[in-house]
Amino acid sequence: MSTRSQTKQSVAQISNDIQSFNDAAPLLTRFNCKRDAPYFMVAPTPGYVYDLPQNDFGLYHMTGNVAEMVRETGLCKGGSYRDPLEKCALKNHASYTGPTPTVGFRCVCAVAFPNRK
């Protein structure tokens, strides 16, 4: 079984399927969310932080991948790799009561430049 795709397909079959997919050149969603995708592109876990391009602010995975904890205890915003794209909007929120593979946090800090004018 392939660890990444969780499939019993042979390496040769996966290679052929990937080539067929690439030849078809379909449009892809650039977020890690639940979507229609070939079995070899569906991850059973959140994606690696740097596996998609950063946004204009230099941040990664701001949509999808994992919902993020916010200041209010037990509340998270956005959606995860298990949610469809429409559930990944910042306006959406959910509650959590403990650790889960679909909720994470983002470290934030204030940066001061005292010598800049």
MOPAC internal coordinates of N, CA, C and O (Angstrom, degrees):
PM7 1SCF
backbone

  N    0.0000 0     0.00 0     0.00 0    0    0    0
  C    1.4503 1     0.00 0     0.00 0    1    0    0
  C    1.5222 1   109.10 1     0.00 0    2    1    0
  O    1.2310 1   120.70 1   -44.56 1    3    2    1
  N    1.3066 1   116.27 1   135.44 1    3    2    1
  C    1.4537 1   121.31 1   175.90 1    5    3    2
  C    1.5256 1   108.76 1   -73.77 1    6    5    3
  O    1.2310 1   120.14 1   -53.32 1    7    6    5
  N    1.3232 1   117.33 1   126.68 1    7    6    5
  C    1.4622 1   121.34 1  -177.86 1    9    7    6
  C    1.5194 1   111.75 1   -65.20 1   10    9    7
  O    1.2310 1   119.81 1   135.87 1   11   10    9
  N    1.3278 1   117.96 1   -44.13 1   11   10    9
  C    1.4568 1   121.50 1  -175.70 1   13   11   10
  C    1.5246 1   112.46 1   -67.64 1   14   13   11
  O    1.2310 1   119.89 1   132.10 1   15   14   13
  N    1.3146 1   117.81 1   -47.90 1   15   14   13
  C    1.4621 1   120.31 1  -174.30 1   17   15   14
  C    1.5270 1   113.52 1   -92.31 1   18   17   15
  O    1.2310 1   120.25 1   172.86 1   19   18   17
  N    1.3303 1   117.12 1    -7.14 1   19   18   17
  C    1.4636 1   121.16 1  -178.57 1   21   19   18
  C    1.5305 1   111.16 1    54.83 1   22   21   19
  O    1.2310 1   120.62 1  -137.89 1   23   22   21
  N    1.3276 1   116.42 1    42.11 1   23   22   21
  C    1.4582 1   121.16 1  -178.56 1   25   23   22
  C    1.5170 1   110.15 1  -124.06 1   26   25   23
  O    1.2310 1   121.16 1   -21.80 1   27   26   25
  N    1.3038 1   115.38 1   158.20 1   27   26   25
  C    1.4649 1   120.91 1   177.40 1   29   27   26
  C    1.5246 1   111.07 1   -97.86 1   30   29   27
  O    1.2310 1   120.42 1  -172.14 1   31   30   29
  N    1.3307 1   116.80 1     7.86 1   31   30   29
  C    1.4711 1   120.88 1   178.93 1   33   31   30
  C    1.5270 1   109.85 1   -64.03 1   34   33   31
  O    1.2310 1   120.75 1   -32.38 1   35   34   33
  N    1.3107 1   116.18 1   147.62 1   35   34   33
  C    1.4665 1   120.52 1   176.98 1   37   35   34
  C    1.5274 1   109.08 1   -72.42 1   38   37   35
  O    1.2310 1   120.83 1   -19.61 1   39   38   37
  N    1.3196 1   116.02 1   160.39 1   39   38   37
  C    1.4641 1   120.88 1   178.35 1   41   39   38
  C    1.5300 1   109.94 1   -59.21 1   42   41   39
  O    1.2310 1   120.24 1   140.43 1   43   42   41
  N    1.3352 1   117.15 1   -39.57 1   43   42   41
  C    1.4707 1   120.86 1   179.09 1   45   43   42
  C    1.5326 1   110.71 1   -63.22 1   46   45   43
  O    1.2310 1   120.30 1   138.13 1   47   46   45
  N    1.3341 1   117.04 1   -41.87 1   47   46   45
  C    1.4582 1   120.41 1   179.30 1   49   47   46
  C    1.5240 1   111.06 1   -66.08 1   50   49   47
  O    1.2310 1   120.54 1   136.65 1   51   50   49
  N    1.3250 1   116.57 1   -43.35 1   51   50   49
  C    1.4709 1   120.25 1   177.60 1   53   51   50
  C    1.5192 1   109.72 1   -60.14 1   54   53   51
  O    1.2310 1   120.29 1   136.06 1   55   54   53
  N    1.3177 1   117.05 1   -43.94 1   55   54   53
  C    1.4704 1   121.37 1   178.85 1   57   55   54
  C    1.5282 1   110.90 1   -59.77 1   58   57   55
  O    1.2310 1   120.18 1   135.28 1   59   58   57
  N    1.3269 1   117.25 1   -44.72 1   59   58   57
  C    1.4669 1   120.95 1   178.02 1   61   59   58
  C    1.5297 1   111.59 1   -63.76 1   62   61   59
  O    1.2310 1   120.42 1   138.47 1   63   62   61
  N    1.3289 1   116.81 1   -41.53 1   63   62   61
  C    1.4611 1   121.10 1   179.65 1   65   63   62
  C    1.5289 1   111.31 1   -65.18 1   66   65   63
  O    1.2310 1   120.45 1   140.17 1   67   66   65
  N    1.3154 1   116.75 1   -39.83 1   67   66   65
  C    1.4674 1   120.64 1   177.90 1   69   67   66
  C    1.5198 1   110.05 1   -64.79 1   70   69   67
  O    1.2310 1   120.35 1   137.05 1   71   70   69
  N    1.3379 1   116.94 1   -42.95 1   71   70   69
  C    1.4615 1   120.14 1   179.22 1   73   71   70
  C    1.5279 1   110.70 1   -62.34 1   74   73   71
  O    1.2310 1   120.05 1   136.98 1   75   74   73
  N    1.3167 1   117.52 1   -43.02 1   75   74   73
  C    1.4703 1   121.15 1   178.01 1   77   75   74
  C    1.5265 1   110.85 1   -62.75 1   78   77   75
  O    1.2310 1   120.77 1   138.57 1   79   78   77
  N    1.3095 1   116.13 1   -41.43 1   79   78   77
  C    1.4657 1   121.16 1   178.00 1   81   79   78
  C    1.5302 1   110.27 1   -61.94 1   82   81   79
  O    1.2310 1   120.35 1   132.68 1   83   82   81
  N    1.3208 1   116.93 1   -47.32 1   83   82   81
  C    1.4621 1   121.04 1   179.58 1   85   83   82
  C    1.5259 1   111.75 1   -63.22 1   86   85   83
  O    1.2310 1   120.15 1   141.77 1   87   86   85
  N    1.3173 1   117.31 1   -38.23 1   87   86   85
  C    1.4658 1   121.14 1   178.30 1   89   87   86
  C    1.5304 1   111.57 1   -64.17 1   90   89   87
  O    1.2310 1   120.59 1   146.35 1   91   90   89
  N    1.3319 1   116.48 1   -33.65 1   91   90   89
  C    1.4634 1   120.66 1   179.52 1   93   91   90
  C    1.5307 1   111.90 1   -74.43 1   94   93   91
  O    1.2310 1   120.07 1   156.85 1   95   94   93
  N    1.3514 1   117.48 1   -23.15 1   95   94   93
  C    1.4622 1   124.27 1   178.56 1   97   95   94
  C    1.5315 1   113.54 1    48.35 1   98   97   95
  O    1.2310 1   119.46 1  -125.16 1   99   98   97
  N    1.3472 1   118.63 1    54.84 1   99   98   97
  C    1.4670 1   120.42 1   179.63 1  101   99   98
  C    1.5271 1   111.65 1   -72.73 1  102  101   99
  O    1.2310 1   120.56 1   -20.46 1  103  102  101
  N    1.3289 1   116.54 1   159.54 1  103  102  101
  C    1.4517 1   120.84 1   173.96 1  105  103  102
  C    1.5282 1   108.06 1   -73.34 1  106  105  103
  O    1.2310 1   120.38 1   -39.86 1  107  106  105
  N    1.3178 1   116.88 1   140.14 1  107  106  105
  C    1.4553 1   121.29 1  -178.12 1  109  107  106
  C    1.5251 1   111.53 1  -119.23 1  110  109  107
  O    1.2310 1   120.52 1   -33.60 1  111  110  109
  N    1.3152 1   116.62 1   146.40 1  111  110  109
  C    1.4551 1   121.92 1   171.17 1  113  111  110
  C    1.5174 1   107.36 1   -79.53 1  114  113  111
  O    1.2310 1   120.14 1   -51.37 1  115  114  113
  N    1.3334 1   117.34 1   128.63 1  115  114  113
  C    1.4627 1   121.02 1  -177.01 1  117  115  114
  C    1.5284 1   112.34 1   -91.96 1  118  117  115
  O    1.2310 1   120.16 1  -147.20 1  119  118  117
  N    1.3219 1   117.29 1    32.80 1  119  118  117
  C    1.4508 1   122.23 1   177.74 1  121  119  118
  C    1.5169 1   107.69 1  -129.73 1  122  121  119
  O    1.2310 1   120.52 1   -29.04 1  123  122  121
  N    1.3144 1   116.61 1   150.96 1  123  122  121
  C    1.4556 1   119.97 1   177.15 1  125  123  122
  C    1.5236 1   108.30 1   -89.23 1  126  125  123
  O    1.2310 1   121.14 1   -90.94 1  127  126  125
  N    1.3243 1   115.42 1    89.06 1  127  126  125
  C    1.4570 1   122.09 1   179.81 1  129  127  126
  C    1.5243 1   107.80 1  -139.19 1  130  129  127
  O    1.2310 1   120.80 1    -9.38 1  131  130  129
  N    1.3211 1   116.07 1   170.62 1  131  130  129
  C    1.4645 1   120.11 1   178.27 1  133  131  130
  C    1.5309 1   108.10 1   -70.57 1  134  133  131
  O    1.2310 1   120.36 1   -54.76 1  135  134  133
  N    1.3169 1   116.91 1   125.24 1  135  134  133
  C    1.4573 1   121.26 1  -178.53 1  137  135  134
  C    1.5166 1   109.58 1  -157.44 1  138  137  135
  O    1.2310 1   121.56 1   -13.67 1  139  138  137
  N    1.3235 1   114.62 1   166.33 1  139  138  137
  C    1.4579 1   118.84 1   174.26 1  141  139  138
  C    1.5220 1   107.55 1   -72.68 1  142  141  139
  O    1.2310 1   120.66 1   -61.34 1  143  142  141
  N    1.3051 1   116.34 1   118.66 1  143  142  141
  C    1.4551 1   121.73 1   179.81 1  145  143  142
  C    1.5207 1   108.12 1  -153.54 1  146  145  143
  O    1.2310 1   120.43 1   -24.14 1  147  146  145
  N    1.3338 1   116.79 1   155.86 1  147  146  145
  C    1.4671 1   119.40 1   176.54 1  149  147  146
  C    1.5308 1   110.55 1   -60.82 1  150  149  147
  O    1.2310 1   120.37 1   -28.91 1  151  150  149
  N    1.3088 1   116.90 1   151.09 1  151  150  149
  C    1.4542 1   122.16 1  -177.40 1  153  151  150
  C    1.5214 1   113.17 1   -53.35 1  154  153  151
  O    1.2310 1   119.52 1   149.08 1  155  154  153
  N    1.3238 1   118.52 1   -30.92 1  155  154  153
  C    1.4547 1   120.71 1  -177.20 1  157  155  154
  C    1.5283 1   112.67 1   -79.76 1  158  157  155
  O    1.2310 1   119.95 1   177.60 1  159  158  157
  N    1.3393 1   117.70 1    -2.40 1  159  158  157
  C    1.4637 1   121.17 1   177.54 1  161  159  158
  C    1.5284 1   112.62 1  -112.42 1  162  161  159
  O    1.2310 1   120.05 1   179.31 1  163  162  161
  N    1.3095 1   117.50 1    -0.69 1  163  162  161
  C    1.4559 1   121.16 1  -178.39 1  165  163  162
  C    1.5238 1   108.74 1   -96.89 1  166  165  163
  O    1.2310 1   120.77 1   -61.45 1  167  166  165
  N    1.3383 1   116.13 1   118.55 1  167  166  165
  C    1.4596 1   120.71 1  -179.24 1  169  167  166
  C    1.5272 1   110.33 1   -95.34 1  170  169  167
  O    1.2310 1   120.10 1   -41.61 1  171  170  169
  N    1.3215 1   117.42 1   138.39 1  171  170  169
  C    1.4622 1   120.72 1   178.85 1  173  171  170
  C    1.5318 1   113.10 1   -82.63 1  174  173  171
  O    1.2310 1   120.19 1  -177.32 1  175  174  173
  N    1.3275 1   117.24 1     2.68 1  175  174  173
  C    1.4672 1   122.37 1  -178.64 1  177  175  174
  C    1.5302 1   108.92 1  -140.11 1  178  177  175
  O    1.2310 1   119.75 1   -11.28 1  179  178  177
  N    1.3389 1   118.08 1   168.72 1  179  178  177
  C    1.4676 1   118.91 1   173.93 1  181  179  178
  C    1.5247 1   110.03 1   -59.22 1  182  181  179
  O    1.2310 1   120.82 1   -27.30 1  183  182  181
  N    1.3268 1   116.03 1   152.70 1  183  182  181
  C    1.4551 1   120.80 1  -179.59 1  185  183  182
  C    1.5212 1   113.00 1   -77.23 1  186  185  183
  O    1.2310 1   120.80 1   -19.65 1  187  186  185
  N    1.3161 1   116.07 1   160.35 1  187  186  185
  C    1.4597 1   123.37 1   174.20 1  189  187  186
  C    1.5188 1   108.02 1   -60.77 1  190  189  187
  O    1.2310 1   119.77 1   -38.07 1  191  190  189
  N    1.3012 1   118.05 1   141.93 1  191  190  189
  C    1.4708 1   122.56 1  -174.78 1  193  191  190
  C    1.5251 1   112.20 1   -51.37 1  194  193  191
  O    1.2310 1   119.59 1   136.29 1  195  194  193
  N    1.3152 1   118.39 1   -43.71 1  195  194  193
  C    1.4607 1   121.33 1  -173.79 1  197  195  194
  C    1.5263 1   114.27 1   -97.99 1  198  197  195
  O    1.2310 1   119.30 1  -160.04 1  199  198  197
  N    1.3303 1   118.94 1    19.96 1  199  198  197
  C    1.4644 1   119.30 1  -176.08 1  201  199  198
  C    1.5262 1   114.41 1   -81.53 1  202  201  199
  O    1.2310 1   119.73 1   172.36 1  203  202  201
  N    1.3217 1   118.12 1    -7.64 1  203  202  201
  C    1.4648 1   122.16 1   175.10 1  205  203  202
  C    1.5223 1   108.17 1  -126.50 1  206  205  203
  O    1.2310 1   119.58 1   -20.62 1  207  206  205
  N    1.3208 1   118.41 1   159.38 1  207  206  205
  C    1.4676 1   119.91 1   179.93 1  209  207  206
  C    1.5257 1   112.03 1   -63.66 1  210  209  207
  O    1.2310 1   120.89 1   -27.04 1  211  210  209
  N    1.3270 1   115.90 1   152.96 1  211  210  209
  C    1.4640 1   120.18 1   176.37 1  213  211  210
  C    1.5231 1   110.26 1   -77.36 1  214  213  211
  O    1.2310 1   120.53 1   -20.27 1  215  214  213
  N    1.3321 1   116.59 1   159.73 1  215  214  213
  C    1.4554 1   119.82 1   179.23 1  217  215  214
  C    1.5299 1   109.92 1   -85.43 1  218  217  215
  O    1.2310 1   120.11 1     7.10 1  219  218  217
  N    1.3164 1   117.40 1  -172.90 1  219  218  217
  C    1.4670 1   121.44 1  -177.37 1  221  219  218
  C    1.5222 1   113.48 1   -64.75 1  222  221  219
  O    1.2310 1   120.02 1   163.47 1  223  222  221
  N    1.3152 1   117.57 1   -16.53 1  223  222  221
  C    1.4640 1   121.78 1   179.63 1  225  223  222
  C    1.5251 1   111.89 1   -98.85 1  226  225  223
  O    1.2310 1   120.18 1  -175.36 1  227  226  225
  N    1.3275 1   117.26 1     4.64 1  227  226  225
  C    1.4575 1   121.43 1  -179.89 1  229  227  226
  C    1.5164 1   113.87 1    79.89 1  230  229  227
  O    1.2310 1   120.07 1  -162.70 1  231  230  229
  N    1.3396 1   117.48 1    17.30 1  231  230  229
  C    1.4592 1   122.11 1  -178.69 1  233  231  230
  C    1.5236 1   110.47 1  -102.59 1  234  233  231
  O    1.2310 1   120.93 1   -30.21 1  235  234  233
  N    1.3127 1   115.82 1   149.79 1  235  234  233
  C    1.4563 1   122.37 1  -178.82 1  237  235  234
  C    1.5201 1   110.76 1  -109.91 1  238  237  235
  O    1.2310 1   120.63 1   -33.25 1  239  238  237
  N    1.3186 1   116.41 1   146.75 1  239  238  237
  C    1.4713 1   123.78 1   172.88 1  241  239  238
  C    1.5241 1   113.34 1    51.67 1  242  241  239
  O    1.2310 1   120.46 1  -129.22 1  243  242  241
  N    1.3078 1   116.72 1    50.78 1  243  242  241
  C    1.4621 1   119.48 1   177.60 1  245  243  242
  C    1.5237 1   111.45 1   -81.34 1  246  245  243
  O    1.2310 1   120.18 1   166.75 1  247  246  245
  N    1.3015 1   117.26 1   -13.25 1  247  246  245
  C    1.4656 1   121.52 1   175.42 1  249  247  246
  C    1.5218 1   107.59 1  -124.80 1  250  249  247
  O    1.2310 1   120.73 1   -54.51 1  251  250  249
  N    1.3201 1   116.21 1   125.49 1  251  250  249
  C    1.4589 1   119.75 1   179.67 1  253  251  250
  C    1.5191 1   112.35 1    77.70 1  254  253  251
  O    1.2310 1   120.66 1    20.42 1  255  254  253
  N    1.2965 1   116.35 1  -159.58 1  255  254  253
  C    1.4614 1   127.32 1  -176.54 1  257  255  254
  C    1.5251 1   110.94 1    68.38 1  258  257  255
  O    1.2310 1   118.89 1   107.01 1  259  258  257
  N    1.3307 1   119.73 1   -72.99 1  259  258  257
  C    1.4646 1   122.15 1   171.83 1  261  259  258
  C    1.5234 1   108.94 1  -140.72 1  262  261  259
  O    1.2310 1   120.60 1   -33.72 1  263  262  261
  N    1.3282 1   116.46 1   146.28 1  263  262  261
  C    1.4629 1   120.69 1   171.90 1  265  263  262
  C    1.5253 1   106.29 1   -69.83 1  266  265  263
  O    1.2310 1   119.94 1   -28.35 1  267  266  265
  N    1.3180 1   117.72 1   151.65 1  267  266  265
  C    1.4569 1   120.02 1  -176.04 1  269  267  266
  C    1.5193 1   112.61 1  -110.84 1  270  269  267
  O    1.2310 1   121.61 1   -43.54 1  271  270  269
  N    1.3206 1   114.53 1   136.46 1  271  270  269
  C    1.4568 1   120.35 1   174.38 1  273  271  270
  C    1.5246 1   108.12 1   -63.42 1  274  273  271
  O    1.2310 1   120.47 1   -33.74 1  275  274  273
  N    1.3193 1   116.70 1   146.26 1  275  274  273
  C    1.4589 1   121.20 1   175.77 1  277  275  274
  C    1.5198 1   108.54 1  -122.61 1  278  277  275
  O    1.2310 1   120.47 1    -0.67 1  279  278  277
  N    1.3204 1   116.70 1   179.33 1  279  278  277
  C    1.4599 1   121.88 1  -175.43 1  281  279  278
  C    1.5272 1   112.89 1   -54.94 1  282  281  279
  O    1.2310 1   120.19 1   139.69 1  283  282  281
  N    1.3294 1   117.24 1   -40.31 1  283  282  281
  C    1.4562 1   120.61 1  -179.35 1  285  283  282
  C    1.5275 1   109.93 1   -69.25 1  286  285  283
  O    1.2310 1   120.16 1   -55.60 1  287  286  285
  N    1.3018 1   117.30 1   124.40 1  287  286  285
  C    1.4620 1   122.53 1  -178.15 1  289  287  286
  C    1.5222 1   111.13 1   -58.82 1  290  289  287
  O    1.2310 1   121.04 1   -47.10 1  291  290  289
  N    1.3170 1   115.62 1   132.90 1  291  290  289
  C    1.4623 1   121.22 1   176.28 1  293  291  290
  C    1.5093 1   114.97 1    79.41 1  294  293  291
  O    1.2310 1   119.80 1  -171.13 1  295  294  293
  N    1.3406 1   117.99 1     8.87 1  295  294  293
  C    1.4580 1   121.23 1  -179.01 1  297  295  294
  C    1.5230 1   109.64 1  -118.55 1  298  297  295
  O    1.2310 1   120.65 1   -41.91 1  299  298  297
  N    1.3226 1   116.36 1   138.09 1  299  298  297
  C    1.4655 1   120.89 1   175.22 1  301  299  298
  C    1.5216 1   108.63 1  -130.79 1  302  301  299
  O    1.2310 1   121.27 1   -25.09 1  303  302  301
  N    1.3282 1   115.18 1   154.91 1  303  302  301
  C    1.4618 1   121.58 1  -178.07 1  305  303  302
  C    1.5191 1   109.68 1  -118.12 1  306  305  303
  O    1.2310 1   121.32 1   -23.46 1  307  306  305
  N    1.3113 1   115.08 1   156.54 1  307  306  305
  C    1.4478 1   120.38 1   178.41 1  309  307  306
  C    1.5168 1   111.10 1    78.87 1  310  309  307
  O    1.2310 1   120.93 1    14.50 1  311  310  309
  N    1.2971 1   115.82 1  -165.50 1  311  310  309
  C    1.4535 1   120.97 1  -178.72 1  313  311  310
  C    1.5079 1   110.85 1  -134.21 1  314  313  311
  O    1.2310 1   120.79 1     0.29 1  315  314  313
  N    1.3124 1   116.09 1  -179.71 1  315  314  313
  C    1.4622 1   121.24 1  -175.49 1  317  315  314
  C    1.5273 1   111.19 1  -121.31 1  318  317  315
  O    1.2310 1   121.37 1     3.98 1  319  318  317
  N    1.3127 1   114.99 1  -176.02 1  319  318  317
  C    1.4681 1   121.85 1   177.45 1  321  319  318
  C    1.5214 1   111.23 1   -62.97 1  322  321  319
  O    1.2310 1   119.52 1   164.30 1  323  322  321
  N    1.3151 1   118.53 1   -15.70 1  323  322  321
  C    1.4647 1   122.21 1   179.18 1  325  323  322
  C    1.5323 1   112.51 1   -93.19 1  326  325  323
  O    1.2310 1   120.07 1   175.72 1  327  326  325
  N    1.3460 1   117.47 1    -4.28 1  327  326  325
  C    1.4602 1   121.59 1  -177.17 1  329  327  326
  C    1.5225 1   111.16 1  -106.91 1  330  329  327
  O    1.2310 1   120.12 1   -32.45 1  331  330  329
  N    1.3439 1   117.37 1   147.55 1  331  330  329
  C    1.4644 1   119.10 1   175.01 1  333  331  330
  C    1.5380 1   109.60 1   -66.80 1  334  333  331
  O    1.2310 1   120.21 1   -22.53 1  335  334  333
  N    1.3183 1   117.21 1   157.47 1  335  334  333
  C    1.4583 1   122.80 1  -175.15 1  337  335  334
  C    1.5215 1   112.84 1   -52.15 1  338  337  335
  O    1.2310 1   119.75 1   139.19 1  339  338  337
  N    1.3363 1   118.09 1   -40.81 1  339  338  337
  C    1.4696 1   119.89 1  -177.88 1  341  339  338
  C    1.5297 1   112.42 1   -63.82 1  342  341  339
  O    1.2310 1   119.49 1   157.43 1  343  342  341
  N    1.3227 1   118.57 1   -22.57 1  343  342  341
  C    1.4709 1   121.89 1   177.27 1  345  343  342
  C    1.5346 1   111.97 1   -85.37 1  346  345  343
  O    1.2310 1   120.14 1   174.15 1  347  346  345
  N    1.3345 1   117.34 1    -5.85 1  347  346  345
  C    1.4616 1   121.69 1  -177.14 1  349  347  346
  C    1.5269 1   112.90 1   -90.91 1  350  349  347
  O    1.2310 1   119.82 1  -178.31 1  351  350  349
  N    1.3158 1   117.94 1     1.69 1  351  350  349
  C    1.4633 1   121.23 1   179.71 1  353  351  350
  C    1.5235 1   110.27 1   -67.94 1  354  353  351
  O    1.2310 1   120.32 1   -33.04 1  355  354  353
  N    1.3198 1   116.99 1   146.96 1  355  354  353
  C    1.4531 1   122.03 1  -178.82 1  357  355  354
  C    1.5229 1   112.47 1   -60.99 1  358  357  355
  O    1.2310 1   120.32 1   151.60 1  359  358  357
  N    1.3303 1   116.99 1   -28.40 1  359  358  357
  C    1.4714 1   120.07 1  -179.82 1  361  359  358
  C    1.5293 1   111.69 1   -66.48 1  362  361  359
  O    1.2310 1   119.99 1   158.45 1  363  362  361
  N    1.3181 1   117.63 1   -21.55 1  363  362  361
  C    1.4662 1   121.19 1   179.00 1  365  363  362
  C    1.5216 1   110.03 1   -80.89 1  366  365  363
  O    1.2310 1   120.61 1   -36.29 1  367  366  365
  N    1.3038 1   116.45 1   143.71 1  367  366  365
  C    1.4536 1   120.23 1   176.09 1  369  367  366
  C    1.5262 1   109.69 1  -141.87 1  370  369  367
  O    1.2310 1   122.08 1   -19.34 1  371  370  369
  N    1.3151 1   113.62 1   160.66 1  371  370  369
  C    1.4574 1   120.40 1   179.70 1  373  371  370
  C    1.5183 1   107.68 1  -146.33 1  374  373  371
  O    1.2310 1   120.81 1    -9.02 1  375  374  373
  N    1.3084 1   116.06 1   170.98 1  375  374  373
  C    1.4597 1   119.71 1   177.30 1  377  375  374
  C    1.5193 1   109.41 1  -112.42 1  378  377  375
  O    1.2310 1   121.23 1   -22.72 1  379  378  377
  N    1.3109 1   115.26 1   157.28 1  379  378  377
  C    1.4560 1   121.28 1   175.67 1  381  379  378
  C    1.5193 1   107.78 1  -142.43 1  382  381  379
  O    1.2310 1   120.44 1   -25.21 1  383  382  381
  N    1.3193 1   116.76 1   154.79 1  383  382  381
  C    1.4598 1   120.92 1  -178.14 1  385  383  382
  C    1.5214 1   112.53 1  -119.75 1  386  385  383
  O    1.2310 1   120.31 1   173.50 1  387  386  385
  N    1.3037 1   117.02 1    -6.50 1  387  386  385
  C    1.4618 1   120.14 1  -179.50 1  389  387  386
  C    1.5127 1   110.18 1  -173.96 1  390  389  387
  O    1.2310 1   120.10 1     6.17 1  391  390  389
  N    1.3205 1   117.42 1  -173.83 1  391  390  389
  C    1.4648 1   121.47 1  -178.90 1  393  391  390
  C    1.5277 1   112.08 1   -56.28 1  394  393  391
  O    1.2310 1   121.11 1   -38.41 1  395  394  393
  N    1.3029 1   115.48 1   141.59 1  395  394  393
  C    1.4576 1   122.31 1   178.24 1  397  395  394
  C    1.5277 1   108.81 1  -154.08 1  398  397  395
  O    1.2310 1   119.28 1   -31.60 1  399  398  397
  N    1.3117 1   118.98 1   148.40 1  399  398  397
  C    1.4698 1   120.40 1   179.87 1  401  399  398
  C    1.5285 1   113.26 1   -71.68 1  402  401  399
  O    1.2310 1   119.94 1   173.37 1  403  402  401
  N    1.3225 1   117.72 1    -6.63 1  403  402  401
  C    1.4677 1   119.64 1  -177.75 1  405  403  402
  C    1.5240 1   113.46 1  -104.08 1  406  405  403
  O    1.2310 1   119.57 1   178.65 1  407  406  405
  N    1.3306 1   118.43 1    -1.35 1  407  406  405
  C    1.4668 1   121.84 1   180.00 1  409  407  406
  C    1.5165 1   109.08 1  -123.41 1  410  409  407
  O    1.2310 1   120.78 1   -45.61 1  411  410  409
  N    1.3229 1   116.12 1   134.39 1  411  410  409
  C    1.4608 1   121.36 1   179.03 1  413  411  410
  C    1.5104 1   110.29 1  -137.90 1  414  413  411
  O    1.2310 1   120.78 1    12.35 1  415  414  413
  N    1.3189 1   116.10 1  -167.65 1  415  414  413
  C    1.4558 1   120.58 1   177.77 1  417  415  414
  C    1.5220 1   108.74 1  -141.51 1  418  417  415
  O    1.2310 1   120.89 1   -20.60 1  419  418  417
  N    1.3047 1   115.90 1   159.40 1  419  418  417
  C    1.4551 1   122.45 1   179.23 1  421  419  418
  C    1.5232 1   107.06 1  -122.36 1  422  421  419
  O    1.2310 1   120.34 1   -54.22 1  423  422  421
  N    1.3120 1   116.95 1   125.78 1  423  422  421
  C    1.4630 1   120.71 1   177.46 1  425  423  422
  C    1.5238 1   109.17 1   -73.55 1  426  425  423
  O    1.2310 1   120.88 1   -48.01 1  427  426  425
  N    1.3127 1   115.93 1   131.99 1  427  426  425
  C    1.4533 1   121.80 1  -178.91 1  429  427  426
  C    1.5209 1   107.96 1  -130.72 1  430  429  427
  O    1.2310 1   120.67 1   -37.84 1  431  430  429
  N    1.3262 1   116.33 1   142.16 1  431  430  429
  C    1.4629 1   119.71 1   176.34 1  433  431  430
  C    1.5227 1   108.45 1  -144.74 1  434  433  431
  O    1.2310 1   121.24 1   -24.47 1  435  434  433
  N    1.3165 1   115.23 1   155.53 1  435  434  433
  C    1.4653 1   121.13 1   175.78 1  437  435  434
  C    1.5271 1   107.15 1   -90.36 1  438  437  435
  O    1.2310 1   120.41 1   -43.66 1  439  438  437
  N    1.3166 1   116.82 1   136.34 1  439  438  437
  C    1.4544 1   121.77 1  -179.50 1  441  439  438
  C    1.5275 1   108.06 1  -115.56 1  442  441  439
  O    1.2310 1   121.05 1   -51.04 1  443  442  441
  N    1.2909 1   115.59 1   128.96 1  443  442  441
  C    1.4655 1   121.37 1   178.64 1  445  443  442
  C    1.5185 1   109.02 1  -113.94 1  446  445  443
  O    1.2310 1   120.70 1   -38.23 1  447  446  445
  N    1.3090 1   116.26 1   141.77 1  447  446  445
  C    1.4561 1   122.46 1   176.90 1  449  447  446
  C    1.5322 1   107.04 1  -119.90 1  450  449  447
  O    1.2310 1   119.78 1   -97.60 1  451  450  449
  N    1.3342 1   118.03 1    82.40 1  451  450  449
  C    1.4577 1   121.07 1  -173.27 1  453  451  450
  C    1.5365 1   113.87 1   -63.96 1  454  453  451
  O    1.2310 1   119.53 1   156.16 1  455  454  453
  N    1.3059 1   118.51 1   -23.84 1  455  454  453
  C    1.4721 1   120.79 1  -177.97 1  457  455  454
  C    1.5190 1   113.27 1   -92.34 1  458  457  455
  O    1.2310 1   120.09 1   179.82 1  459  458  457
  N    1.3147 1   117.43 1    -0.18 1  459  458  457
  C    1.4703 1   121.20 1   178.27 1  461  459  458
  C    1.5171 1   110.82 1   -88.99 1  462  461  459
  O    1.2310 1   121.37 1   -35.38 1  463  462  461
  N    1.2951 1   114.99 1   144.62 1  463  462  461
  C    1.4662 1   119.01 1   176.76 1  465  463  462
  C    1.4892 1   111.39 1  -113.33 1  466  465  463
  O    1.2310 1   120.10 1   180.00 1  467  466  465

